[in-house]
Amino acid sequence: MKKIIMILCCFCSLLSCKTNEGKEENSSNVAEISKKPNIIYILTDQWRGTALGYAGNPDVKTPHLDALAKESVNFTNAVSVTPVCTPHRAALLTGKFPTTTGMFLNDIYFPAQEVTMAELFKDQGYQTAYWGKWHLDGHGRSSYIPKERRQGFEYWKAIECSHNYTKMPYYDNDNPKLKHWDTYSPFAIVNDVNQYITDHASDEQPFLAFVSIATPHYPHGSAPKKYKDLYPPEKLTLNPNISEEFKEKARIELQGYYAHATATDEAIGRLLDKMEELELFDNTIVIFSSDHGEMMGAHGVKPFVKQLAWDEAARVPFLIRYPSIRKHKGKIVNAPLTTPDILPSLLGLTDIAIPEDMEGENLSQLIKNPNIHQDRAALIMNVAPFGSNFKDQPYRAIRTKQYTYAVTPDGPTMFYDNTNDPFQQNNLLGKPEFQEIQKDLDTQLKQQLQHIRDSIRPRNYYMKKWKYKFDDKRNAIDWRSWNKGKGTVQSPQSLVIN
């Protein structure tokens, strides 16, 4: 009996130890999970939503992003709020629309008064880092950007704007001397990002790493030969909406465009591999997207041009992978997302309070519970077309999961059924059988504009309101004069920090 009692005591003691060990393990896991997730935001430049293997493109090779799509929630109808660089970036960092911030043109200064993504996450204990193209400083495209104009980003290896991919300039943190990446810029930038996340992977503080890669934006001819050789122009598929006059040009440009895309995919693959090596996926939100697309000869619009509401310019990729995604890996969301929705959704995913003046919608619940059937209206706009688009009309548009509808100051101009007409070749405006749908879309557009207290006005109204002035030669903000020491800051705020 004594032996039996002793054995039972030993068993209970062992069981107690195991239970305590389990509690300690669980406690450790809870502590690890309670740390807010890291965020890696990969923003490319001019990458169309259709120019990816996982999006069904028959030509372009993007194996690493195809693999990421299988691990992510894929927003198939994400759009750029204004399909051009500066307005998209300002809307992304503030969660506000261009008509609210005044950031609707390229090469204007993003005022320090605006509260940004980096500042919001920094207030919650995040370390913040930025690489690559900035395009929000408005002090010329190669000027040094001091710390007080970096909108809350601490670690800094960036340039205002450059598309010299073989010798891209950048500024290294607080060193005002211009440096240059020593290899093709997507690879060079990712190498530095990989070192940063290696150094900070075990930190108690989470990090926000914003990786702004300027490809596949033109010049397309500068893509590495190794990747251009993958795409003989004569073998490339042309969409049926490319006009005859631009077909030859489109093939030439697509060769370099796809080459940049494949090279950039490889660079992103190196970053994803490093994340896996460091076991970061379990506590990191990863986003892949772009600031806008480009027309590439569609609808009679020459390659390189954007700013328009057609899908070639406005529709962008948007993949998001987040901790505990589990059964939702590879799920599709057809409900559109527009740029100001991104920041409040990130705040929602990280349980951070969303400022009351933020205008985008928090879609975090849709991200965590993707529903392929859900729909909504996403707002697209061009307040003051400039540069190559100067002769175009300003517009406001909405994208639903099925339709695109656009209105200018002169009235409706676009009504496409994107499900049945994916290349937007059949404008349904005024057709009796679609009258009720058009009326409903018009009501939805007006509701979106009412939400942000906006209306469709001519360009001059907004130019006068925000006191902007175009260069008479290029019909755009004059950034070139900064190279001659004669630059002028144009900003939506009267208080400009120089």
Rosetta blueprint (number, residue, H / E / L):
1 M L
2 K H
3 K H
4 I H
5 I H
6 M H
7 I H
8 L H
9 C H
10 C H
11 F H
12 C H
13 S H
14 L H
15 L H
16 S H
17 C H
18 K H
19 T H
20 N H
21 E H
22 G H
23 K H
24 E H
25 E H
26 N H
27 S H
28 S H
29 N H
30 V H
31 A H
32 E H
33 I H
34 S H
35 K L
36 K L
37 P L
38 N E
39 I E
40 I E
41 Y E
42 I E
43 L E
44 T E
45 D E
46 Q L
47 W L
48 R L
49 G L
50 T L
51 A L
52 L L
53 G H
54 Y H
55 A H
56 G L
57 N L
58 P L
59 D L
60 V L
61 K L
62 T L
63 P H
64 H H
65 L H
66 D H
67 A H
68 L H
69 A H
70 K H
71 E L
72 S L
73 V E
74 N E
75 F E
76 T L
77 N L
78 A E
79 V E
80 S L
81 V L
82 T L
83 P L
84 V L
85 C H
86 T H
87 P H
88 H H
89 R H
90 A H
91 A H
92 L H
93 L H
94 T H
95 G L
96 K L
97 F L
98 P H
99 T H
100 T H
101 T H
102 G L
103 M L
104 F L
105 L L
106 N L
107 D L
108 I L
109 Y L
110 F L
111 P L
112 A L
113 Q L
114 E L
115 V L
116 T L
117 M H
118 A H
119 E H
120 L H
121 F H
122 K H
123 D H
124 Q L
125 G L
126 Y L
127 Q E
128 T E
129 A E
130 Y E
131 W E
132 G E
133 K E
134 W L
135 H L
136 L L
137 D L
138 G L
139 H L
140 G L
141 R L
142 S L
143 S L
144 Y L
145 I L
146 P L
147 K H
148 E H
149 R H
150 R L
151 Q L
152 G L
153 F L
154 E L
155 Y E
156 W E
157 K E
158 A E
159 I E
160 E L
161 C L
162 S L
163 H L
164 N L
165 Y L
166 T L
167 K L
168 M L
169 P E
170 Y E
171 Y E
172 D E
173 N L
174 D L
175 N L
176 P L
177 K L
178 L L
179 K E
180 H E
181 W L
182 D L
183 T L
184 Y L
185 S H
186 P H
187 F H
188 A H
189 I H
190 V H
191 N H
192 D H
193 V H
194 N H
195 Q H
196 Y H
197 I H
198 T H
199 D H
200 H H
201 A L
202 S L
203 D L
204 E L
205 Q L
206 P L
207 F E
208 L E
209 A E
210 F E
211 V E
212 S E
213 I E
214 A E
215 T E
216 P E
217 H L
218 Y L
219 P L
220 H H
221 G H
222 S H
223 A L
224 P L
225 K H
226 K H
227 Y H
228 K H
229 D L
230 L L
231 Y L
232 P L
233 P H
234 E H
235 K H
236 L L
237 T L
238 L L
239 N L
240 P L
241 N L
242 I E
243 S L
244 E H
245 E H
246 F H
247 K H
248 E H
249 K H
250 A H
251 R H
252 I H
253 E H
254 L H
255 Q H
256 G H
257 Y H
258 Y H
259 A H
260 H H
261 A H
262 T H
263 A H
264 T H
265 D H
266 E H
267 A H
268 I H
269 G H
270 R H
271 L H
272 L H
273 D H
274 K H
275 M H
276 E H
277 E H
278 L L
279 E L
280 L L
281 F H
282 D H
283 N H
284 T E
285 I E
286 V E
287 I E
288 F E
289 S E
290 S E
291 D L
292 H L
293 G L
294 E L
295 M L
296 M L
297 G L
298 A E
299 H L
300 G L
301 V L
302 K L
303 P L
304 F L
305 V L
306 K L
307 Q L
308 L L
309 A L
310 W L
311 D H
312 E H
313 A H
314 A H
315 R E
316 V L
317 P L
318 F E
319 L E
320 I E
321 R E
322 Y L
323 P L
324 S L
325 I L
326 R H
327 K H
328 H H
329 K L
330 G L
331 K L
332 I E
333 V E
334 N L
335 A L
336 P L
337 L E
338 T E
339 T H
340 P H
341 D H
342 I H
343 L H
344 P H
345 S H
346 L H
347 L H
348 G H
349 L H
350 T L
351 D L
352 I L
353 A L
354 I L
355 P L
356 E L
357 D L
358 M L
359 E L
360 G L
361 E L
362 N L
363 L L
364 S H
365 Q H
366 L H
367 I H
368 K H
369 N L
370 P L
371 N L
372 I L
373 H L
374 Q L
375 D L
376 R L
377 A L
378 A E
379 L E
380 I E
381 M E
382 N E
383 V L
384 A L
385 P L
386 F L
387 G H
388 S H
389 N H
390 F L
391 K L
392 D L
393 Q L
394 P L
395 Y E
396 R E
397 A E
398 I E
399 R E
400 T L
401 K L
402 Q L
403 Y E
404 T E
405 Y E
406 A E
407 V E
408 T E
409 P L
410 D L
411 G E
412 P E
413 T E
414 M E
415 F E
416 Y E
417 D E
418 N L
419 T L
420 N L
421 D L
422 P L
423 F L
424 Q L
425 Q L
426 N L
427 N L
428 L L
429 L L
430 G L
431 K L
432 P H
433 E H
434 F H
435 Q H
436 E H
437 I H
438 Q H
439 K H
440 D H
441 L H
442 D H
443 T H
444 Q H
445 L H
446 K H
447 Q H
448 Q H
449 L H
450 Q H
451 H H
452 I L
453 R L
454 D L
455 S L
456 I L
457 R L
458 P L
459 R H
460 N H
461 Y H
462 Y H
463 M H
464 K H
465 K H
466 W L
467 K L
468 Y L
469 K L
470 F L
471 D E
472 D L
473 K L
474 R L
475 N L
476 A E
477 I L
478 D L
479 W L
480 R H
481 S H
482 W H
483 N H
484 K H
485 G L
486 K L
487 G L
488 T L
489 V L
490 Q L
491 S L
492 P L
493 Q L
494 S L
495 L L
496 V L
497 I L
498 N L
